[in-house]
Amino acid sequence: MRDRLTQPSCANCDHSYFHEESTAVIRKGVRLQPFEHYCLGCKKPRLFRGKDPKKRIPAWCPRRKNPCELRIYGFKSADTWMLHEQLCKSVGKEISPTPHRYEVRYEQTVPFSPHDFWKRCKTEPESELLPVSVTLHEVVEIDDGIRPTFFYKTERGYRIAHGFMPK
């Protein structure tokens, strides 16, 4: 399984717009100049400047949450926890979490992004990173507004839960 956390970009955002026409157009009260890159997620379109990052999302992105939201997902019942434990033992390895077996048990904001958490969880103790302890097989979500990232706690630490998408 892939345990790399990629940085999101504006390339796959619905609000990213490159004006390819050779004439200016007015949209939301702003004149869009030819061959310029705009973000249409704000109240008024915002022009990407030369100093803005080319590949990553700029700090001024209207979708970005600061601070990020933290959610910890635990099992809905002791039976679902027992089923998960037995499945892990019978297979002989950690199985991926199934979203319908989990529910949010804790919510708060945290001052770091998913990427920062991923880097820091490899070197710092968990008690210094998170305000509450996370038990084995629980899922930690850090939502920066761009793309929520899920981390599954295993016996060997955290791994990225790419397929975990709760309702």
MARTILO-364692 format. One record per atom (N, C-alpha, C): residue in three letters; residue number from 1; x, y, z. Coordinates in steps of 0.001 Angstrom, whole numbers, plus 500000, padded with zeros to 6 digits. Example, Ala and Ser with C-alpha at 12.3 -4.5 7.8 and 13.67 -1.06 7.14 Angstrom:
2
REC  residuo  num       u       v       w
REC      ALA    1  513190  494310  507800
REC      ALA    1  512300  495500  507800
REC      ALA    1  513200  496700  507800
REC      SER    2  512850  497750  507080
REC      SER    2  513670  498940  507140
REC      SER    2  512900  500030  507870
This chain:
167
REC  residuo  num       u       v       w
REC      MET    1  500847  498813  500000
REC      MET    1  500000  500000  500000
REC      MET    1  500885  501240  500000
REC      ARG    2  500421  502226  499368
REC      ARG    2  501143  503480  499212
REC      ARG    2  500992  504312  500482
REC      ASP    3  502111  504641  501116
REC      ASP    3  502073  505451  502331
REC      ASP    3  502742  506800  502117
REC      ARG    4  502442  507405  500989
REC      ARG    4  502928  508762  500717
REC      ARG    4  501740  509696  500708
REC      LEU    5  501947  510842  501262
REC      LEU    5  500896  511848  501302
REC      LEU    5  501231  512910  500276
REC      THR    6  500422  513017  499237
REC      THR    6  500681  513991  498187
REC      THR    6  499993  515316  498523
REC      GLN    7  500624  516387  498133
REC      GLN    7  500053  517714  498345
REC      GLN    7  498979  517959  497284
REC      PRO    8  497806  518446  497688
REC      PRO    8  496785  518769  496690
REC      PRO    8  497205  519976  495856
REC      SER    9  496609  520111  494675
REC      SER    9  496928  521250  493813
REC      SER    9  495641  521858  493273
REC      CYS   10  495761  523020  492681
REC      CYS   10  494603  523692  492095
REC      CYS   10  494178  523060  490770
REC      ALA   11  495006  522209  490210
REC      ALA   11  494727  521641  488886
REC      ALA   11  493420  520868  488846
REC      ASN   12  493061  520199  489925
REC      ASN   12  491824  519424  489919
REC      ASN   12  490711  520073  490745
REC      CYS   13  490782  521370  490936
REC      CYS   13  489761  522118  491677
REC      CYS   13  488741  522699  490698
REC      ASP   14  487478  522649  491075
REC      ASP   14  486414  523191  490229
REC      ASP   14  486473  524709  490110
REC      HIS   15  487093  525363  491091
REC      HIS   15  487144  526827  491106
REC      HIS   15  488318  527398  490318
REC      SER   16  489247  526543  489911
REC      SER   16  490403  527003  489141
REC      SER   16  489978  527234  487690
REC      TYR   17  490337  528391  487161
REC      TYR   17  489903  528750  485817
REC      TYR   17  491035  529467  485077
REC      PHE   18  491354  528971  483905
REC      PHE   18  492326  529626  483044
REC      PHE   18  491565  530210  481866
REC      HIS   19  491605  531540  481726
REC      HIS   19  490855  532225  480668
REC      HIS   19  491624  532113  479350
REC      GLU   20  491192  531201  478490
REC      GLU   20  491913  530901  477256
REC      GLU   20  491471  531736  476052
REC      GLU   21  490381  532478  476206
REC      GLU   21  489901  533279  475087
REC      GLU   21  490820  534488  474875
REC      SER   22  490820  534988  473653
REC      SER   22  491697  536121  473334
REC      SER   22  491084  537476  473670
REC      THR   23  489843  537459  474159
REC      THR   23  489201  538715  474555
REC      THR   23  488853  538667  476042
REC      ALA   24  488798  539842  476646
REC      ALA   24  488449  539923  478067
REC      ALA   24  486959  539653  478254
REC      VAL   25  486622  539075  479401
REC      VAL   25  485233  538746  479731
REC      VAL   25  484975  539222  481155
REC      ILE   26  483767  539697  481422
REC      ILE   26  483413  540115  482773
REC      ILE   26  482640  538980  483435
REC      ARG   27  483135  538574  484600
REC      ARG   27  482482  537522  485356
REC      ARG   27  482471  537928  486828
REC      LYS   28  481300  537891  487457
REC      LYS   28  481115  538302  488860
REC      LYS   28  481640  539718  489092
REC      GLY   29  481486  540595  488125
REC      GLY   29  481889  541989  488259
REC      GLY   29  483368  542256  488059
REC      VAL   30  484118  541270  487623
REC      VAL   30  485560  541436  487414
REC      VAL   30  485889  541108  485964
REC      ARG   31  486739  541937  485359
REC      ARG   31  487160  541703  483975
REC      ARG   31  488284  540674  483973
REC      LEU   32  488016  539529  483357
REC      LEU   32  489015  538464  483254
REC      LEU   32  489832  538687  481991
REC      GLN   33  491123  538844  482192
REC      GLN   33  492024  539129  481080
REC      GLN   33  492415  537834  480356
REC      PRO   34  492718  537950  479082
REC      PRO   34  493110  536761  478309
REC      PRO   34  494357  536087  478864
REC      PHE   35  494339  534774  478848
REC      PHE   35  495477  533931  479212
REC      PHE   35  495981  534169  480639
REC      GLU   36  495047  534401  481543
REC      GLU   36  495361  534562  482966
REC      GLU   36  494672  533451  483752
REC      HIS   37  495255  533091  484887
REC      HIS   37  494737  532036  485752
REC      HIS   37  493996  532685  486922
REC      TYR   38  492750  532259  487183
REC      TYR   38  491905  532843  488225
REC      TYR   38  491352  531764  489146
REC      CYS   39  491032  532170  490362
REC      CYS   39  490291  531328  491291
REC      CYS   39  488886  531921  491371
REC      LEU   40  487877  531118  491047
REC      LEU   40  486498  531592  491056
REC      LEU   40  485774  531207  492341
REC      GLY   41  486492  530710  493346
REC      GLY   41  485889  530279  494594
REC      GLY   41  485573  531421  495544
REC      CYS   42  486141  532572  495341
REC      CYS   42  485896  533738  496194
REC      CYS   42  484629  534447  495729
REC      LYS   43  484211  535483  496471
REC      LYS   43  483057  536268  496036
REC      LYS   43  483321  536899  494678
REC      LYS   44  484545  537355  494497
REC      LYS   44  484970  537891  493206
REC      LYS   44  486147  537065  492729
REC      PRO   45  486288  536853  491432
REC      PRO   45  487430  536085  490927
REC      PRO   45  488750  536705  491369
REC      ARG   46  489668  535844  491714
REC      ARG   46  490982  536303  492187
REC      ARG   46  492054  535816  491221
REC      LEU   47  492878  536758  490792
REC      LEU   47  493953  536461  489854
REC      LEU   47  495129  535818  490576
REC      PHE   48  495658  534742  490006
REC      PHE   48  496887  534154  490534
REC      PHE   48  498034  535074  490143
REC      ARG   49  498843  535442  491109
REC      ARG   49  499987  536319  490870
REC      ARG   49  501239  535483  490630
REC      GLY   50  502278  536132  490183
REC      GLY   50  503543  535450  489929
REC      GLY   50  504171  534865  491173
REC      LYS   51  503908  535485  492350
REC      LYS   51  504504  535001  493594
REC      LYS   51  503738  533818  494191
REC      ASP   52  502535  533551  493700
REC      ASP   52  501750  532422  494199
REC      ASP   52  502389  531108  493755
REC      PRO   53  502258  530056  494572
REC      PRO   53  502869  528778  494195
REC      PRO   53  502279  528239  492896
REC      LYS   54  503115  527620  492105
REC      LYS   54  502673  527101  490803
REC      LYS   54  501997  525739  490926
REC      LYS   55  502461  524906  491848
REC      LYS   55  501929  523551  491949
REC      LYS   55  501041  523357  493166
REC      ARG   56  501325  524022  494267
REC      ARG   56  500540  523849  495489
REC      ARG   56  499433  524889  495565
REC      ILE   57  498559  524701  496523
REC      ILE   57  497441  525617  496721
REC      ILE   57  497936  526818  497531
REC      PRO   58  497606  528039  497103
REC      PRO   58  498089  529223  497829
REC      PRO   58  497439  529366  499206
REC      ALA   59  498078  530117  500069
REC      ALA   59  497579  530308  501439
REC      ALA   59  496246  531046  501457
REC      TRP   60  495951  531843  500441
REC      TRP   60  494720  532626  500420
REC      TRP   60  493524  531843  499874
REC      CYS   61  493670  530582  499579
REC      CYS   61  492582  529783  499004
REC      CYS   61  491331  529878  499886
REC      PRO   62  490166  530191  499308
REC      PRO   62  488946  530338  500110
REC      PRO   62  488438  529033  500713
REC      ARG   63  488861  527904  500173
REC      ARG   63  488426  526615  500713
REC      ARG   63  489256  526180  501914
REC      ARG   64  490441  526730  502088
REC      ARG   64  491360  526299  503141
REC      ARG   64  490810  526652  504524
REC      LYS   65  490907  525699  505442
REC      LYS   65  490495  525918  506829
REC      LYS   65  491734  526142  507673
REC      ASN   66  491695  527186  508479
REC      ASN   66  492800  527445  509383
REC      ASN   66  492218  527909  510709
REC      PRO   67  492259  527134  511752
REC      PRO   67  492947  525861  511921
REC      PRO   67  492178  524705  511286
REC      CYS   68  492881  523611  511103
REC      CYS   68  492281  522410  510511
REC      CYS   68  491371  521729  511527
REC      GLU   69  490422  520958  511017
REC      GLU   69  489506  520215  511880
REC      GLU   69  490047  518809  512117
REC      LEU   70  489945  518357  513355
REC      LEU   70  490371  517018  513742
REC      LEU   70  489134  516220  514121
REC      ARG   71  489006  515020  513572
REC      ARG   71  487943  514099  513950
REC      ARG   71  488575  512741  514209
REC      ILE   72  488161  512114  515285
REC      ILE   72  488636  510766  515588
REC      ILE   72  487435  509837  515502
REC      TYR   73  487597  508799  514703
REC      TYR   73  486537  507822  514489
REC      TYR   73  486834  506565  515286
REC      GLY   74  485846  506143  516080
REC      GLY   74  485939  504896  516831
REC      GLY   74  484865  503943  516340
REC      PHE   75  484926  502710  516786
REC      PHE   75  483932  501714  516379
REC      PHE   75  482570  502052  516966
REC      LYS   76  481510  501708  516238
REC      LYS   76  480147  502002  516684
REC      LYS   76  479765  501189  517915
REC      SER   77  480303  499974  518019
REC      SER   77  479965  499128  519161
REC      SER   77  481122  498188  519467
REC      ALA   78  481033  497545  520609
REC      ALA   78  482054  496569  520995
REC      ALA   78  482031  495364  520049
REC      ASP   79  480873  495035  519509
REC      ASP   79  480768  493910  518570
REC      ASP   79  481548  494185  517283
REC      THR   80  481435  495392  516756
REC      THR   80  482165  495712  515522
REC      THR   80  483665  495763  515781
REC      TRP   81  484059  496210  516969
REC      TRP   81  485478  496189  517325
REC      TRP   81  485984  494746  517398
REC      MET   82  485201  493860  518037
REC      MET   82  485587  492457  518164
REC      MET   82  485683  491795  516790
REC      LEU   83  484734  492090  515909
REC      LEU   83  484760  491538  514558
REC      LEU   83  486027  491983  513826
REC      HIS   84  486365  493250  513937
REC      HIS   84  487567  493774  513281
REC      HIS   84  488826  493104  513833
REC      GLU   85  488894  492964  515154
REC      GLU   85  490046  492306  515780
REC      GLU   85  490189  490867  515291
REC      GLN   86  489084  490136  515247
REC      GLN   86  489143  488735  514816
REC      GLN   86  489515  488615  513340
REC      LEU   87  489028  489530  512531
REC      LEU   87  489402  489516  511114
REC      LEU   87  490896  489765  510939
REC      CYS   88  491433  490705  511709
REC      CYS   88  492878  490983  511638
REC      CYS   88  493685  489750  512038
REC      LYS   89  493259  489075  513096
REC      LYS   89  493973  487888  513561
REC      LYS   89  493871  486739  512565
REC      SER   90  492684  486547  511981
REC      SER   90  492506  485419  511045
REC      SER   90  493273  485645  509743
REC      VAL   91  493369  486885  509303
REC      VAL   91  494109  487189  508080
REC      VAL   91  495610  487226  508361
REC      GLY   92  495978  487597  509569
REC      GLY   92  497387  487665  509937
REC      GLY   92  498033  489006  509659
REC      LYS   93  497228  490010  509373
REC      LYS   93  497745  491355  509156
REC      LYS   93  496628  492355  509403
REC      GLU   94  497009  493638  509447
REC      GLU   94  496021  494697  509645
REC      GLU   94  495145  494810  508398
REC      ILE   95  493833  494810  508597
REC      ILE   95  492940  495015  507454
REC      ILE   95  492525  496478  507432
REC      SER   96  492133  496951  506285
REC      SER   96  491737  498356  506147
REC      SER   96  490437  498620  506884
REC      PRO   97  490273  499820  507406
REC      PRO   97  489032  500152  508115
REC      PRO   97  487856  500274  507147
REC      THR   98  486683  499856  507602
REC      THR   98  485461  499944  506816
REC      THR   98  484626  501089  507377
REC      PRO   99  484354  502134  506599
REC      PRO   99  483712  503346  507141
REC      PRO   99  482370  503132  507835
REC      HIS  100  481569  502178  507372
REC      HIS  100  480242  502018  507982
REC      HIS  100  480303  501434  509392
REC      ARG  101  481464  500964  509815
REC      ARG  101  481622  500436  511173
REC      ARG  101  482086  501506  512165
REC      TYR  102  482371  502695  511684
REC      TYR  102  482935  503753  512518
REC      TYR  102  481962  504916  512678
REC      GLU  103  482156  505657  513770
REC      GLU  103  481428  506900  514004
REC      GLU  103  482372  507886  514683
REC      VAL  104  482074  509167  514544
REC      VAL  104  482908  510204  515154
REC      VAL  104  482753  510132  516662
REC      ARG  105  483877  510057  517358
REC      ARG  105  483835  510049  518822
REC      ARG  105  484472  511295  519432
REC      TYR  106  485190  512084  518609
REC      TYR  106  485851  513283  519130
REC      TYR  106  486072  514266  517995
REC      GLU  107  485831  515557  518273
REC      GLU  107  486071  516625  517282
REC      GLU  107  486720  517817  517970
REC      GLN  108  487666  518429  517261
REC      GLN  108  488336  519635  517747
REC      GLN  108  489117  520233  516580
REC      THR  109  489740  521366  516800
REC      THR  109  490618  521933  515781
REC      THR  109  492063  521703  516202
REC      VAL  110  492940  521624  515212
REC      VAL  110  494375  521454  515471
REC      VAL  110  495139  522472  514640
REC      PRO  111  496287  522921  515117
REC      PRO  111  497028  523972  514414
REC      PRO  111  497911  523482  513279
REC      PHE  112  497852  522207  512923
REC      PHE  112  498717  521690  511865
REC      PHE  112  497907  521042  510752
REC      SER  113  498523  520947  509595
REC      SER  113  497880  520362  508409
REC      SER  113  498075  518846  508416
REC      PRO  114  497360  518130  507537
REC      PRO  114  497576  516684  507438
REC      PRO  114  499020  516332  507092
REC      HIS  115  499625  517129  506221
REC      HIS  115  501007  516872  505819
REC      HIS  115  501955  517041  507012
REC      ASP  116  501727  518078  507822
REC      ASP  116  502548  518291  509018
REC      ASP  116  502369  517151  510020
REC      PHE  117  501131  516703  510213
REC      PHE  117  500862  515587  511119
REC      PHE  117  501590  514327  510658
REC      TRP  118  501544  514059  509364
REC      TRP  118  502184  512865  508817
REC      TRP  118  503698  512892  509058
REC      LYS  119  504301  514064  508898
REC      LYS  119  505738  514180  509154
REC      LYS  119  506052  514053  510640
REC      ARG  120  505247  514715  511464
REC      ARG  120  505521  514756  512898
REC      ARG  120  505204  513449  513615
REC      CYS  121  504245  512683  513126
REC      CYS  121  503882  511446  513837
REC      CYS  121  504977  510392  513735
REC      LYS  122  505906  510561  512824
REC      LYS  122  507014  509614  512697
REC      LYS  122  508128  509892  513704
REC      THR  123  508177  511113  514232
REC      THR  123  509272  511478  515133
REC      THR  123  508815  511881  516534
REC      GLU  124  507600  512398  516668
REC      GLU  124  507127  512885  517965
REC      GLU  124  506140  511902  518587
REC      PRO  125  506078  511868  519915
REC      PRO  125  505082  511004  520562
REC      PRO  125  503663  511494  520287
REC      GLU  126  502760  510555  520187
REC      GLU  126  501362  510877  519871
REC      GLU  126  500730  511779  520919
REC      SER  127  501126  511639  522170
REC      SER  127  500540  512440  523246
REC      SER  127  500830  513934  523073
REC      GLU  128  501913  514278  522380
REC      GLU  128  502227  515688  522134
REC      GLU  128  501513  516234  520902
REC      LEU  129  501097  515349  520004
REC      LEU  129  500447  515789  518770
REC      LEU  129  498944  515983  518927
REC      LEU  130  498295  515009  519531
REC      LEU  130  496835  515010  519598
REC      LEU  130  496354  515288  521015
REC      PRO  131  495215  515993  521149
REC      PRO  131  494710  516333  522476
REC      PRO  131  494051  515161  523202
REC      VAL  132  493837  514041  522519
REC      VAL  132  493195  512871  523114
REC      VAL  132  493918  511626  522609
REC      SER  133  493920  510574  523402
REC      SER  133  494613  509361  522974
REC      SER  133  493765  508601  521956
REC      VAL  134  494454  507970  521031
REC      VAL  134  493807  507199  519971
REC      VAL  134  494154  505735  520206
REC      THR  135  493129  504882  520238
REC      THR  135  493371  503462  520474
REC      THR  135  493612  502744  519155
REC      LEU  136  494068  501515  519267
REC      LEU  136  494389  500682  518119
REC      LEU  136  493169  500525  517203
REC      HIS  137  493361  500647  515921
REC      HIS  137  492349  500497  514859
REC      HIS  137  491368  501665  514759
REC      GLU  138  491648  502774  515420
REC      GLU  138  490807  503952  515237
REC      GLU  138  491362  504777  514081
REC      VAL  139  490545  505696  513574
REC      VAL  139  490918  506502  512416
REC      VAL  139  490935  507978  512826
REC      VAL  140  492003  508671  512447
REC      VAL  140  492155  510102  512703
REC      VAL  140  491972  510830  511374
REC      GLU  141  491072  511802  511352
REC      GLU  141  490866  512627  510155
REC      GLU  141  491340  514036  510446
REC      ILE  142  492120  514583  509535
REC      ILE  142  492500  515993  509606
REC      ILE  142  492011  516633  508321
REC      ASP  143  491098  517588  508467
REC      ASP  143  490454  518233  507328
REC      ASP  143  490960  519657  507211
REC      ASP  144  491694  519929  506139
REC      ASP  144  492223  521271  505908
REC      ASP  144  491323  522097  505000
REC      GLY  145  490152  521554  504651
REC      GLY  145  489215  522254  503779
REC      GLY  145  489424  521918  502322
REC      ILE  146  490619  521532  501950
REC      ILE  146  490928  521184  500567
REC      ILE  146  490597  519714  500328
REC      ARG  147  491204  518864  501149
REC      ARG  147  490980  517430  501027
REC      ARG  147  491195  516802  502398
REC      PRO  148  490157  516165  502979
REC      PRO  148  490366  515515  504274
REC      PRO  148  491291  514316  504109
REC      THR  149  492149  514107  505097
REC      THR  149  493093  512994  505065
REC      THR  149  492846  512120  506283
REC      PHE  150  492839  510811  506056
REC      PHE  150  492532  509850  507104
REC      PHE  150  493771  509022  507431
REC      PHE  151  494024  508856  508731
REC      PHE  151  495156  508077  509216
REC      PHE  151  494616  506959  510096
REC      TYR  152  494998  505733  509789
REC      TYR  152  494537  504542  510490
REC      TYR  152  495623  504101  511459
REC      LYS  153  495274  503922  512739
REC      LYS  153  496272  503538  513744
REC      LYS  153  496417  502020  513774
REC      THR  154  497628  501566  513535
REC      THR  154  497947  500143  513566
REC      THR  154  498949  499889  514688
REC      GLU  155  499338  498639  514849
REC      GLU  155  500314  498296  515881
REC      GLU  155  501677  498926  515596
REC      ARG  156  501974  499180  514322
REC      ARG  156  503264  499766  513949
REC      ARG  156  503187  501275  513740
REC      GLY  157  502116  501898  514186
REC      GLY  157  501966  503348  514017
REC      GLY  157  500837  503673  513064
REC      TYR  158  500875  504869  512529
REC      TYR  158  499810  505311  511629
REC      TYR  158  500136  504948  510184
REC      ARG  159  499086  504712  509430
REC      ARG  159  499207  504577  507973
REC      ARG  159  498062  505357  507354
REC      ILE  160  498229  505771  506146
REC      ILE  160  497214  506564  505462
REC      ILE  160  496090  505628  505003
REC      ALA  161  494868  505975  505334
REC      ALA  161  493703  505185  504946
REC      ALA  161  493092  505838  503716
REC      HIS  162  493599  505480  502546
REC      HIS  162  493167  506122  501299
REC      HIS  162  491709  505856  500957
REC      GLY  163  491196  504680  501249
REC      GLY  163  489829  504341  500852
REC      GLY  163  488776  504679  501882
REC      PHE  164  489153  505257  502998
REC      PHE  164  488213  505554  504080
REC      PHE  164  487491  506863  503776
REC      MET  165  486201  506771  503439
REC      MET  165  485400  507966  503153
REC      MET  165  484059  507865  503863
REC      PRO  166  483953  508385  505083
REC      PRO  166  482661  508326  505794
REC      PRO  166  481645  509252  505146
REC      LYS  167  480393  509062  505508
REC      LYS  167  479318  509895  504954
REC      LYS  167  479410  511310  505484
